[in-house]
């Protein structure tokens, strides 16, 4: 065996006695917890984590918000407490530039940032099976040196392959294992479910045995039920999120508004609960067309109500009844 191949083989193979394993000191990154607690680590570094749901069920909304929080060390879902920050490289396979920008604006709402450690975009050459696609992913990892790699969605990065073929899918999973070891990354994969959600991710069943933690989303209207199934820890109780102004928030949490909608509501409140639309547009420093769209979004979010010329703060039933009595 050539000398270089011998060196590579030594790096890729670790065989020790049980006694050696028992006495081995793990490195800091292998002991750390990314999400969870030291007593119940849900996500550890260098693991394979699947976020699965049927199509159009908020997978990207959930994934971008969660990993945006990780990038700045902030918890966005209380049931998934973030223990440490890390640089994220998020590769989109389905969204266009406008959609990526909109999702980014929503995902940063309420977070303090900074957002310099969240890198995202798309590469038409990135692929988990083809040699050119694999080298493209490797080069992106060299260039950006992330702690986390997100692939959204799995099906986009195995295009042209038979997703039910073990021969082809095992090439993809083996490559993922290689880059985890080579670059020390934690891997996140958003993946579509099949027609029967109970059977898990669409495609070959080897994915279920390969992953470390499964996060399954079930959409019911604007509510998303979340189940977390870690391989090496106890499953936390199922929790519910609701879709609110472009992001998923805890079901029983407070109503959230985008920065622009919150600004509109604040201005109307400071104007005594009622403000001319023309004044709102001037306050926002927008063109008439952009201002109309911003106000329409605020009305849709329930932050204000609209009449012909005015915006008003919505009246609670108690206030409405009091006004009628008076």
N, C-alpha and C positions, 0 to 999 in steps of 0.2 A: 504494500500500500504506500503510495507517495507520501512524503513527509507532511505536506499541507493537509492531505486527507486524514492522516493520523491525528493531527492537531484538532481539526474540525470534529472528528469523531469523539475525541476526548471531551470537548466542550459540550457535545450534545448527549453524552451518556454519563449517568451518575449511578453507580452501583456500590453500595456499602452494606456492611453487616448491620443487623438489628442493633447491636451494641453501639456501633458508630452513629447510627441514626438517633439513638436515645441520648447520646452525649453531645450531639451536634448543636452549636449555637446558631440560631437562625439570624439572618441579617435583618436590619431594622425594617426594610420594606416588606419582608415576608411576614413580619409580626404585626405591622400596622393595620389599622382598620380605616377604610375609606367611608363606609356607611354602616351604621349600627352602633354597637357598644363593644368594649373589650370583652364583656361577658357573652355577647351574642353578635358576633361580627357578620353582618349580612353581605357586605362586599369587601373583599380583600384585594390588595394590589395583585396584578398579574393574573387576574381571573377572567373567565368568559361569561358574560352576562347578557341574557336574552330578554328583550322587551317585545312581547308579542301581543297581537290583537288582530281582529278582522280589519279589512281595509276600511279607511275613513273612520277610524275609531280613536283618534287623538294620539296615535303612537308618537308622531313627530312632535306634537305639542308637549306631551309628557317628557320625551327624551331631551328636547332642547332645554326645557325649563330645569329639569333635574341636573343635567350636565353643565348648564350655565351656572347653577348654584355651586356645583363642585369647583368650577374654575375660579370662583372668588371665595370659596370656603364658607358658603352660606346654605343653611337648610331651607328648602322650599316646601317640602312635604314632611310634617312633623313625625310621621311614622318612619321616615327614612333620614335620620339625623346624619348630617355630613360631619365627619371627624377631621378631615384634612383637605386642604385645597390642592389642586393639581391642574396643570396645563392640559387643555382639551383640543383635539383636532377632530372636527365633525365633518364627515364627508357625506354630502347629500347625493342621492341617486335619482330622486324623483322631482324635486322642486326646482323652479326657475329662479332667476335672480330676484325678481320682485317678491316672490313668495318667501324666499330666504330672508329678505330684508324685513318683511312684515312679521315673520315668526321671531326674528331677532328682537324687534321692538317690543313685542309682547313678552318674550322670555325674560327680558331685563327688568320688567316692571316690579317695583318694590325692592329690588336688590341694590345694595350700595356699591357694588363693583369693587375695583375697576374691572373692565371687561377685556383687558388686553391679553388675558391668558385663555381666551376662547377663540380659537381659530376655526373658520368654517368655509366651505365652498364646495365645488364639485370638480371632478376630473373625469372626462369621458374615457380616459385610458385606464383608469383604476379598475382592476378585476382580481378576483380571488383565485382564478383557475388558470388563466392564460399567463405565459411567461412575461409578456410585455406588461400586462396588467399588474402582476405581482411586483415587478421591478418598479413600476410607477408608484405603488403604495410604499414600497421600501424607501424610495427617494423622498417621498413626502414626509415620511417619518424621520429621515435624516435631516431634511431641511427644517422642520418645525420642532422636532424633539419633544413631542408631547408625553404626558404621563398617561393620558387616556385617548383611545381612538374609538370614534363612533362611526358605524357604518349604517346608513339609513337609506334604503332598506336592503336587507340581505339579498333579496331577489334581484335587485339592480346590479349587484356585484358578482352575480353568477349568471348573468344574461347569456343566452345561447347554450346553456347547459341543461341537462335533464335534472331538475331538482329532486326527482325521486330515485336517481341513480346513485348508489353507494360509491361506485367507482369515481364519479365526478365530484360528488359532494365531499368525499373524504379528502380529495385534493385540496378543496377550499378549507376544510377544518384543519388539515395538517399545516397548510400555509399560515393560518391564524396562530396555531401553536408556535410555529417558528418565529413569527414576528413578536409574539409575546415574550419569548425568551431572548431574542436578539436585541430588542429595544426596551425591554422591561415595562411594557405598557399594560394597562388594564383595558380590556376589550368590551365594548358595548355594541350589540347588534339589535336593531329594530327589524322585526320579521313579521310577515303576514301569517295569520292563522288560516287553516283550511276551513271547509264548510262546517266541520264539527269542532268547535272550540275546545271541547274536552280532550281531543286528541293532540292538542298543542299546535306547534309551529307547522306550517305547510311544508311539504317536502319529505325527505327521507327521515326515518325515525332515529337515525344515528345522532341527529342534532340534540334530541332530548337527553341522550346519554352523555353527550360531549360537554354540554354547558355546565357552569357552576351554579349560577343563580338565575331563576326564571321569574320575570315580572310580567304577570298576565293582566291585561286590561279588558274589561267587559263594559261596553257602552250601553246605556239605557237612557235615551234622550240626551239631555245635557249632563247626565251623571255618569261617572266612570268608576266602576268598582275595581279595586286594585288588590291582587293577591301576590304576595312575594314568597317564593319557594327557594330558599337557599339550600345548597347541597350540604354545607358543613355547619349549619346553625339552625336554630328553631325558627319556624315561620312566625312572623308577627301577625296580629289580628288583621283581617281584611279591613281596608279603609276605603272610604268613598271620596271622590273629588267631583267638583262641578265645573263645567266650562263657563268661564266668566271673563268677558272682554279679552278673548284671545288666549287666555291661559287657564290651566287647571288649578283650582284652589281647594282647600279642605271644604267638605260639604257644609260644615257648620261654622265656617270661618266668616269674617266680615265681607261685605260686598267690596270689590275692588274696581277701580277705574283706571283707565290709561292716564298718563300724565296730562295729555291735552284735555280729555274729558274732565278730569279732576280740576284742571285750571278753569274750565268753563263753569263748572258747578260753583267753584269758589267765587268767581266774579259775580255770578247771579246771587249767591248768598250775601255778598258784600253790598249788593245793590238793593237789599231789602227783600230778596226773594223773587224779584222780577226785574228783567233787564231787556232793553231793546236789542234785537238781533244785530242791528248796525253797530251798536256799542260793543257787543261781544266780538264782532269781526275786527273792529279797531283795536280792541284789547289784545287780541291774538296776533295782530300784525300780519293778517292773511289777506289774500285776494278774496273777492266776493265768492267766487266758485269754491275755493278751498275752505273758506269760512262756512259756507252752507254744508259742505260735506262733513266738516268737523262737528257742527251743531247736530247734524243728522245722526252721527255716531253717538253723540252724547245722549240724544233722545232715545236711541235704540238701546243704549246701556241702562236706561232708566234713571240717569243722573238728573235730568231736567225734563220738563214737558214743553211743548211748543204750541203757540197760537200764531196768528197771521204775522204779527210783528214782534212778538216777545218770546223770551224763554223764561220759565218759572221753575222754582223748586217744587217737586211733587209734594202734594199734601198727603199726610198720613190720614187714615180713616178717622182718628180722633180729632185732628185739626179740622178736617172737612166737616165733621159733624158739628163741631163748635161754631164754625162759621155759619152753617145753615141755621143753627139755633139762634145766633145773634141776628 
